[in-house]
Amino acid sequence: MILILTILLALAIILIAIVKFDIHPFLALFVTAILYGLISGMSGDLIIKSISEGFGGVLGSIGLLILLGVFLGTFLEKTGGAIVIAEKILSWIGKKSVTKAMLLSGYVLSIPVFGDSTFIMLNPISKSLSLKGKVPYAATTIAVALGATASHSLVPPTPGPIATAGILEADLGMVIFWGLIISLITLIPSYYFIKKVAYNIHLVPQLATVEKEKDHKKYPSAFSSFLPVILPLTLIVLASIAKYPSEPFGDGIFTTIITFVGSPVIALLLGVFLSFTLPSKFDRKLLSSSGWIGEAILIAAPVILITGAGGVFGKMLQNSGIGDMVSNNMGNASWGIFLPFILAFSLKTAQGSSTVAMITTASIVAPLLGSLGLDSESMRVFAVLATGAGAIAISHANDSFFWAVTQLSGLKISQGNKTHSLGTIIMSFTAIALIFLISQLLYS
């Protein structure tokens, strides 16, 4: 009981530090981890060991993946490749299905690009199409926002899912495979929610600035834009399949090659190299510390540091004996898939950041996987996805993405709560229901 109270106290300190005092999540997590170690009675040597192993162990496996994912997203964003992807999706679906097109555009772009950036890039298109297609602007706005939210929390190489998969030691290929399926299905109730609620909100957009044709010609082709995203995801999934005990690809040279190029670091590195072909005129300065690579490193650094601090917190929990305590008191915990969901849901709602919620939850859950019945290879994957499902909601006033959605579109706060916030709740509960059903039907 004392250990549980100590954990609850630690979580309270983290939330108060981030929410009330606006302390950076890295510092809040790192310092609280040390305080937890001291309060729980750990020796000084064990605390130092936990810091070293927790920070180094997590960053050694995850830091590069986060950095490469941000590199890829930055080049797509800066070159206009992200806009090309959105326009191609529009051409496939048709401008008569504007809401569906914007939902899928937000979804696809938020796989390599941060959700806030996705919304900012697509907002002008959302405005134009709402006017041309005579579709309520509130509907296209929320479609982009919910589409971006679905993949942001469930599909790597977005930093949150990558970090969570690394901390829980889950197969990244299977996280991508099931994450794509589950997140795509969550778009279905989201679409009908938008039709039912957002269509009834009167919101008149200001005319979007029409882009000059000469500038548009500098954009990369659709094939070049999609390839850096599709190839790494495909290689990672194929490598995961190749590792099945049944050896579906045999044990020859093909399996050896696909296992190597499909390892997450190599696959994402190939995607980054492909993204270097996107600028209409390549300049070596783009790869300098003052160029796009330098900007991407500045974006990725806080996420990497927060992930490392979460690793320290998780290792501290593990070395304090929390796993044994849970094992002795919880017994058979077949409902354990809901614990990471509830934790992530609570943390996301309380402090606003999906990434922080996922990393913190994964750090807490990692030493408990065996006790919760989630330590098999397949259930680790679903533990990652349950964490992502919880980190979807609730997006409200303490979430920077909520303000991007409301302020750029002109939605009132009450309208944002009625549409975007409620939409994230529906998406979150849909995702966890799917995760539970699939895990029970296929792996129970």
N, C-alpha and C positions, 0 to 999 in steps of 0.2 A: 504493500500500500504506500509506503514511504517513497519507494522508487517511482511509482505511478504519479504521486503528487509532485515529485521532483521534475518529472517530464512535463507535466501540465504547467508547472511554474516556469520551466524553460520556454515552453511555447508562448506563454503569456508575455514573458519578457521580450521575446522576438517580435511579437505582434505590436506590443506597446512601443517598442523602440522604432519600428518601421512606420507604423500608422500615426502615432501621436507625436513622436519627436523627429520624424522624418530622417532617421539614421539610415545610412546605406545598408541594404540587406546583407552584404558581405560582412561588414563589421558586426551587425546584430547577430548573425549566425555564428561567427567565429568566436566572439567574446562570450556569448551565451553557452556555447559548447564547452568552453573552459570552465565557466561557472558551474555548469551541470556536473562536470567531472569532479570539481572540488566538493560540491554539496553532496554528491552521491558517495563520497568517501574514497574515490580512486587515489592511488598514490601519485606523487609528482612524476615519477618515471613513466607510469602508465599513461598519464595525461599527455606528456611530451611524445610518447610513442604513438598515441592515437592521433595527435596532430600531424605528425610526419606521415604515417601510413594513410590516414584519411585523405589528406590534401594531395599527396603525391600519387596515391593509388588511383583516385578518381580522375585527376587531370591527365595521368599517363594514358588512360584509355578513352577519355571523353574530350579533353581540351582540343585536340587536333580536329576532331569531327565537328565541333561547334565552330571553330575558326574557318574550316573549309566550307561549311554550309553558309556562313556569312559572306565569304568571298564570292561564292556562286550567286547568292542573292543580290549582292552589290552590283556585279557586272550586268545581271539581267535588268536591274532597276535603272542603272546609269545609261545603258545603251538603248533603252526603249524596247528591249526584248520582251519585257513583261507586258508592255502595251500590245505588242504583236501577238503574244499568246492570247490575251483577252479578246482582241479583234478576231482572231481565227476561231475562237470558241463561239463568238457571236455569229460568224458566218456559217458555222456548222448548225447551230441551233435555230438561227433565223431571228431577225429583229422583231418579229411578231411575238416571240417568246422572250421578251426582254427580261422579265423577272428571273426565269430559269437561267438565262444566259449570264446575268450578273451574279447569280448564286454560284454557278459553276466557275465563272471567271475568278471570283474572290477565293473560291476553294483551291483552284489550281495554282494561282499565284502565291498563295500563302504557304505552299509547301517549301519553296526556296526563299521566299521574301517574308520579312516580319509583317505581322498583321496590320500595324499602323501604316507602314509604307504601302502595303497593298491597297488599303482603303484610300489613301491620299492619291495614289496613281489612278485608281479606277473612278474616283468621284467625278471628274469631268466627263467621262464616258457615261456614267450613271445619269448625270444631269441631261446630257444631250439626248440619250435614248429615251428618257422619261418624257421629254418634250416631243420627240419625233414619233414615238410609239404610243403617245397619249396614255402612259402608265403613271400612276401616282409616284412622285419622286420619293416619298417616304418608303414605298415598296422596294424600289431599286436600291435605295440606301441601305435598308435593313438586309436585303438580299446579299449585297456585297459584304456587309459586316458579319452576318452569320456564316456565309460561305468561308470567309477567311478564318473565322473562329474554329470551325470544324477541323480543318487540316492543321491549324496552328498548334493544337493541343494533342493531336492523335497521329500525325504523320511526320516522321523524320524526313529530311534533315533539319527541321525546325529545332532550335536549341533545347526546348523543354523535353520533348520526347526522346531526343538523343541522350541527353543527360540522364533521364530516368532509366532508359534501357541500359546505359552503362553502369549506373549505381546498382541496379537490380540484376545485372549480368544476364540480361535477356538477349535472345537471338534477334539482332537488328533487322534481318531480312524478314522474319516472321512478324515483327512489330509493324514493319512497312506493309506487308501483305494484309494482315488483319486490320491494321489501322486504316488502310484505304477502303476496305470493304465496309467496315463499321461506320466510318465518318461519312462515306457517300450515302449510306442508308439514312443517317440522321438528317440529311438534307431534305428528305421526303416530308416528314412532319413539319420541318422548318418552312418549306415552301407553302404548305397549306395554312400554316400559322400566319405567314406574310399576307397571303390572299385574304385571310379572315380579318386580320387586325390592321396591318399597315396600309391596306388599300383604302381604309376608311379615314385616314389622316390626311387632311388637306395641307400640302406643303408645296409651295411654288418655287422652283429653282431659278436662280439667275442664269441667264444664258451663258453656257460654257464657251470659252474661247476656242474658236475653230483653229486647228493646227494648220500651218502652211504646208502645202504639198511638198515644197522643196525640203523642208525639215523631215517630213515623213519618209522621204526617199532614203534618208540616212539610217533608218531602222534596219536591223538584220532581218533575214527571211524567217518565215514561220518555222521551217525545218531547223535552222540554226538556233532559233530561240528555244524550241522544245527539247532539242537533243541534250543539252547539259543537265536538264532535269530528269528526263526519261531514262537516259543511259545508266546513271548511277543507281537509280531505284531498281531498274531491271537487273543489273549485275548483282546487287546485294541480295535480291530475292532468289535469283538463280543459284548463287553460292550457298544460300541456306538450304535450298532443295537438294543441291549436290551432296550436302553433308548428311542427308537422311541415312539411317542404317541400311535401308534397302538399296542404296547406291543407284538411284535412277539413271544417272549418267555414266555408270560404270566406274572403273578405277584407273582409267587411262590418262593420257596427256590432256584431254579436254577438261576432265574434272580437275586436274591439277591447275590448269590455267584459269578456269572459271572460279575456282576457290581463291586464287590469288587476286585476280582483278576484281572479284566480288567482295573482297574484304572491305569493310566500310571506309577505311582511310584511303585505300587505293582507288576505290570506285568514286568517291567524292573528289579526289585529286584529279581523276580523269575528267570529271564534270567541270571542275574549275579550269583545267586546261582548255576544254572546249569553249568555255565562256570567254576565254581570251580572244576567240575569233569573232566575237560579236561586234566590237567597235568597228565603225566604217573605215577608220584609219587608226591602226594600232600605234601607240606611242609608248616607249619603254617607261616613261614617267608615270604611266598608270600603275606600274608595279612598284613604284618607289614609296618611301615612307610618307611622302606628301601627296601621293596619288590615291587612286581608288583602293589599293591594297592597304595603304596606311589608314584610310578612313574606315575600312572594314575591320581592321585590328582594333581601332578605338571603339567600334560598336560591339565587337565580340568580347573584349577584355572584361567588362563588368560581369557578363554572363558566365564567363569561364571562372572568374574569381568567386562568384556566388556559388557556382557548382562545387568548387574546391572547398569552400566553407561548409557547404552542405555535407560533403564527404567527411569533414572533420567531425561534424555533429553526429553523423551516422556511426562513425567508428567509435566515438565516445559512448554512444548508447550501447553499441555492441560489446565493448570492453567493460561496461558497467554491469553486465549480466542480465540485461533486459530480456534477451531471448530465452534464457532459462526460466526466468520468472513467468513469462507468458506461457511457455510450454507447460509449466507445472500447474497453471491456473485456468488455462482456456480449454485444455483437452482437445477434443475433435472439433476443429473450427472450419467446417466446410463452407460456412458463410463468409470466410475470410476475405473473399474478393471485394466485399463491400467496405472493409476497413480502409484501404488506400483511397477509395472513392470518397468516403465521408471525410477523411482527413484533408484531402486535396480540395474538396468542395468548401470545407470550413475555412481553410487557409486562403483560398482564392477570394471568397466572399469578404473575409476580414481585412486582407491587405492589398488586394487588387491585381497583383502580378501572377499570371498563370505559370510563368517559368519558376518563380520563387516557390509557389505552392507545390509544383511538381517535384522540384529538387528537395525541398524540405520533407515532403511526404515520403519520397523514395528513401531518403536518409533514415527516416524513422522506421519504415517498413522493412528495409533490407535485412536487419538482424532477426526479424520476426517471420520471415517467409516460411521456414520449416514449421513453426508453431501454427501458422495460419493455413497450412496445407497448400502453399503456393510455391514450393521450392522445386517442383518439376520443371523441365525445360519449357513445356507448353504453358504452364500456369504462370511462370515468370513473365511471359509475353502478355498474358491477360492482366497481370498485376500492373504492368506498365500502362496498358490501355485504360484500366480502371482509374489509375491516377490521372491520366489525361482527361478522362471523362469528367472527373470531379473538378479539374482545373478549368473547365469550360465556364462554369457558373459560380457565383453570380457576378456578371459584369455590370457594375453600377458606378456611383460617383467617385469611388476611390481607385478606379481603373483608368489609366491614361487612354486606353482604346475607346472607352465610353465617351470621353470628352472629344476625341477625334471624330467620332461618329456624329455626336450631337452638334458640335460647334461648326464643323465643315458643312453639314447639311442644313442647319437651321432648325433642327428639331428642338422643342422645348424639353426641359429635363424630365417633366412628367411623361411626355411622349416617348422619350428615350427609355424610361423605365418600363413603359407599357409595351414597347416593341422590342428593343434590343435586349434589355435585361431579362424580360420574360422569355424571349426567344432563346437565350443562352440556357435558361433553366430547362426548357423543353428539350433542347439538344442534349444537355447533360444527362437527363434522366433516360432519354431514348438510348443514348450510347451505353450507359451502364446496364440497362435491361438487355440490350443485344449482347454485350460482353458476357453477362451471366448466363444467358440462354445458350450461346455458342460454347462456352466453357463447360457447361453441364452436358450438353448433347454430344459433343465430340470428345471431351477429355475427362469426363467423370468416371 
